[in-house]
Amino acid sequence: MTAALPSDLPSDLVEDLGRCAGGQATAHSLPTACYVDADVAALEAEVVFRRGWVGVGRGDRWASPGDYAALDVGGVPVAVVRGDDGVLRAFANTCSHRFAQVVEGEGSCTRMRCPFHAWTYALDGRLVGAPSMARTDGFDRTEHGLHEFVVAERLGFAFVSLEASPPSIDAWLGDAAEVHARWDLTSMVTTRRREFTVDCNWKAFAEVFNEYYHLPYVHPGSIDDTYDDPDEPEAVTGAWATHFGTTQGTGGLLEDDQDKALPVIGGLDEREARGVRYSWLFPSLVIATGAEGLWMYEVFPDGPDRCRCAQVVCFPPETVAADGFAEVAESYYERFDVAIAEDIPMLERQRRGMATPFARQGRFSYLEPNVARFAGWYAERLLSVG
């Protein structure tokens, strides 16, 4: 199936997407077709997930040689694996014989062996075993390795591009490294990763993580009173968005647990040590860098009405190594679990409200700068392909 191009999109959708530029003060929200329409989802898979770069998680998910995970990136089965040489690689998770997925789930291996006919691949994608092929004229194992994609690791995150010649990863991320420099994200250690699914569009899930507007209505008594209004929106370069705001105590704990705070990250300036920076690395990683650590979600579509998510929590290595860390960290995990449990029913209610031809584009509050920037970026991606 070939995704529709902008010239094939309904003229009213093209017009609606054009209203998404300009930031939260002037832009309209994405039209509901971008959340519920299967044809738009097919175009989105092509131009948002199969072009440019897609963040697939923290690099330490693949901490040791042989660590692998099977992913879906824009409908493409992908196997990400750490090689014997320490290099992170990604391959089409499709056997070169008769196309079965080579690996499932995640784990550790010394070779990747397809369960269908036992074709076996080295961690660098070379075909190293193909039983019963001796009678096949001209068969050359070197011609049948796994298709390899481009991988980059930056700031402790892993990124994959399905393009043959993707844009520079550093240009894609723009000034993200500079803005997050004092958090030293590269050194952070993952202490928790929890997967789940939600019955909502992936964009809606990522959006709610990136806005303050819903806090008093969805999170009263849990985290609302922790957050002050965010600073004015920041102009950044690259395919990402960010905003910072101060907090009463730490954003990493529930209001009743503020006395359990872990040490503040060394190197943060005085204001950074009293707030949280929320950032969205388009399209799939939404992250919060707080005074003590990092919490984030990986978010991927599973059709228009469902998304696959992973909650990831990270702290500096010296914090993780301190006595009593594991016990205190449970209070942080509870805060993240409570907040997302409060968000999910509203996200599902939002999805039900979108299921109508009478839904109209909304306008943004000053409390939604990251969401507005993403809407402009996403609309531009859909409209610029020809």
N, C-alpha and C positions, 0 to 999 in steps of 0.2 A: 504494500500500500504506500502510495506517495502522498505525503502531507500536503494540504492545500497551501498555496502561496498567497501572499497578501492580495494579489489581484483577483484571487478566487474567493476571498472572504466577503461576506455580505457587506454592502456599503455602510449600513448602519453600525456594524461592528468596527469597521475601519474608522468611522467617525468617532465612535465611543473611545477607542484606543487612543486616538489623537488628543482626547481631553485629559489624558493621564500625565502629561508633561507639566513641569513647572514647580514641583515641590508642594508641601502641604498647604501653603497659603492660597494657591490658585488651582491645583490639580483636582481632578475627579478620581474617585476610586476605580479600580478595574471593573469592567462590566461583568455581570453575573455569568455570561457565556464562558468566561475564562475559568470559572470554577465548576461548571456543570456540563458543558458541551463536549461530547466525545471527539468531534472534529477539531476543536480548539486544542484538546488534550493531545491529539496526534501531532498537530503542528508544534505544540509546545515541546513534545519529546524531541522533535527534530531540531528546533532552533535554540532551545534553552538547555537541553541536556546532552545533545550530541554535537554541539558546537561550543567552542570556548572550553572553559575548565569547570569541573564539578568537584567540590570538596566531598570526600568519601569518609572523613573521620580523622581521628588522631593517629599519627604515625605509629604510636606505641601499641596500637591494636595488633600490629605486626612486629612485635618486639624482637623476635629471634628468627634466624634463618629457617625457612620452612613454614612459618606461620602464614596461613592463607584465610581468605574469606570470599565467598561467592556473593556477588552483588548484582543488582539490576540498575542500570544507568540508562534512562531514557528508553526502556524496553529492551535494552541490549544486555544479555547475560555476560558478566565480567568477573574474572577471577583475579584477585589482587594477592600477591605473594611476595614475601621477603626472600631474596635469593641467598645462596651460599656466600656470596660476596658482600652481603649486607645491603644490596640495592633493592629498593621496592619496585616491583614491576606489576603491570596489569596486562591481561590477555583476554581475548574473546573466549568465554567459557563454553567453547564449542569444539568438539573433537574434529580433527581434520579427516577422519574416516567417514562416519555417517552421522555426525552432528550432535551426538548426545552431549549434555553438559558434563564436563570432566569432573568438577568438584561441586559439592553441595555444602551449605552451612559454613562452618569455620572450624579450624583446627590447626594441626601441624603435620607436616609430611616431609619426606625426603625426595619423593617424586610425585607427580600428579598422574594418576592412573584412571583412564576412562573405564567405567564398570561394564560398558556394553561389549567391547571386543578387546579390552586390555591394552589399547594403545597407551603408551606411557611417555610422559614428558618430563624433562628436567625442569628445575626451578627457573631456568632462563628461557623456557618455552620450546627448547629443542625436542624433537621426537627421538627418543632413545630406545623405544621398544615397540615393535609392531609384529606380533606373532602371526604365523601362517601367511606371510606376504612373500615368501621366497619364490613362488611360482608366478608372481606378477611381473610381467616384462617391464623393464625400465623403472621399477620402483626405486626411488631414492629418498631415504628418510630425511635428508637435509631439506627437501622441498615441501615437507609436510609438518612443520612446526606450528605452534599456536600463533594466531595473529596477535601482534603486540601493539598495545596502546602506549601513549606517552604519559609518564608519571612525574610529578614533582612533589617535593616535600618542602614546605615553608611554614615557619612559626609553629612547628610541631604538628601541622595538619598535612594530610595526604590529599593530593589533587590528581584527577585523571582527566585526560582529554581524549575523546574518540575521533578527533580530527587528525588527518595525516600530518598536517602542518599547522598546529595550533598557534594562537598568539602567544607572546612571551608571558609566562606566568607572573613575572615581576610587574609587567605592565598591567596585567589583569588585576592584580592585587593593589596596584597603585601605592598609596602611602599608608596602607594598613600596618606594615611593619613599623613604620615611624610612629604612628599614633599609639600602638600597643607596646612600644619598646620597653617601658619601665616594668611591665608585667613579666617580661622574659618568658613568653609563651612556649618557646622551644623546649625549655627545661622542665615544663610542668609534667607531672606524672598522673596518668589516669588511675583513679582508685575505684571507679564504678562505671559500668556501662549496662544500661537496661533497655531492652527492646520491647516495643509494643506497637499496636496499630490503633488508628482512630478513624471513625467514620466521618471524615471531612476531607475537603480538598487540601493538598499539601501546602498550598500558599496561605490558606486561612490559618493553619497551625503555625506556620512561621511568622505570620503577621501578628498574632496575638502575643507572641513572645517579645515582639519589638515595639509595643506601644503601652503607654501609661493610662490611656483613656479609660480602660475597663477596670482598673484596679479597685476603685471604691465600690463598684457594683458587683464584681465577681469575687473579689478577695477581701471583703470586710472582716476584720478580726484576725486575719492570718498574716498578710504582708502589706496591705494598703497603707497603714500608718507609717511604715518604714520608709516609704519613698516620698521625697520632695518632688516638685515639678522639675522636669529635665531642663538642662541648659538650652540655649538657642541652637537650632540645627547647625551642624558643622559641614562645611564644604570639603569634600574629599575627592581624590582621584581614584579611578579604578572601578571595578564591578562590585561595589560594596557600599554599605551605609553604616553610620554610627551616631549615637548620641550618648551624652554623659549626664548623670544627675546625682546630687548628693542624697544621702540617706540618714535616717535617724537610727544609729546603730549600724548593723551590717545587713546588706541585702541578701546574704547567704543563709540567714536564720529566720525562723518564725518570730513574731513579736514577743512571744512569751519565753523565748530561748536566747535572748540577746546576751545573757551572761556567759554563754558557752563559746564565745567567739575564739577562733584560732588566731595565731599571730598574723599581723599585717605583713604583707609582702615587702621585703626590704627593697628600697629604691623608689617606691611610689612617692610622689610629692604629697604635700599636706592635704590637698583637696582630693586627689585620687584615693587617698587612704580613708576618705569619708564618703565614698560613693560607689557607683557601679556604672561601667560603660557597657552598653548593649550594642552589639554589632551584628550585621547580617552579611556574610560572605556569599554573594549570590552564586548559584541559586539555593544551595541546599544546607548550608551551615548557619545556624543562629547561635551566637555566643554571648555570654555575659562575663566580663572580667571584673571581679569584685576586689575588695580589699585583701581577702585571704586566698582566693583561688579563682578558678574558671569553672563555669557550668554552661552546658550547651546542649543543643539537639541537632542530630542529623535528621533530615526530613526529605523523604522521597515519595513520589506519587505511586499509588497502586490503583490506577484508574482515576476518573474525575472525583469520585465520592469517597475515597479512602486513601490514607497515607500510612507509610511505614516510618516509624520514628525510633530513634535511640537517644536516651538521656545519658550524657557523659559528664562526669565530674572529675576535675583535676586540681591538684595542689602542688606547690613547690616541693622539690625532693626533701629539703630540710624539714618541712612541716610534716611530711609523711613519715620521716624517720624518727620524729620526736615521740617520747613516751606518752602513751595515752591517746595517740592520734585516732586510732580506729574507733574508739568509743565516742569521742567527740564528733567525728565525722558522721556518725549516724544521725546526729541532730541536723546536719546540713542535708543529708539525703532525705530526711523527713520533710524538711521545708520544700524541697523540689518536688517531692511526691504529692504533698498537700496542694501546692499551687497548681500542678498539672491536673490533679483530680478535680479541682474547681473549674479549670478551663475547659475540660473535655465536654461536659454537658452543654456548655454554652456554644462550643464549636459545632456540636451535633445539632443544636437548635438553629444555629446560623445556617447550616447546610439545608435544613428543612425549609427555612425561609427563602432560600435562593431558588427553590424548585418551582418557579413560577415565571411566566413571561412578563409579568407586571413589575418585576423588581427593577429598580432604576439605579443608576450610578449615584453614589453619595459624594460628600465632600469631607475633607480631612480636618481634624482638629490640630492645634499646635502640639498636642500630645502624641502625634503619630508621624513624626518626621521620617523615620526609617521605612515605614510602610509606604509613605508617599514616594520616597525615592525608589523603592523597589518597583512600585507600579509604573513609574516612568521608564525605568530600565527594561522591565518585562514587555511593556507595550512597544517600546522601540525595537526589541528583538523580534517580536512578531511582525512588525510593519516593515522591517528593513531587509527582509530576505526576498530575493528575487532570482 
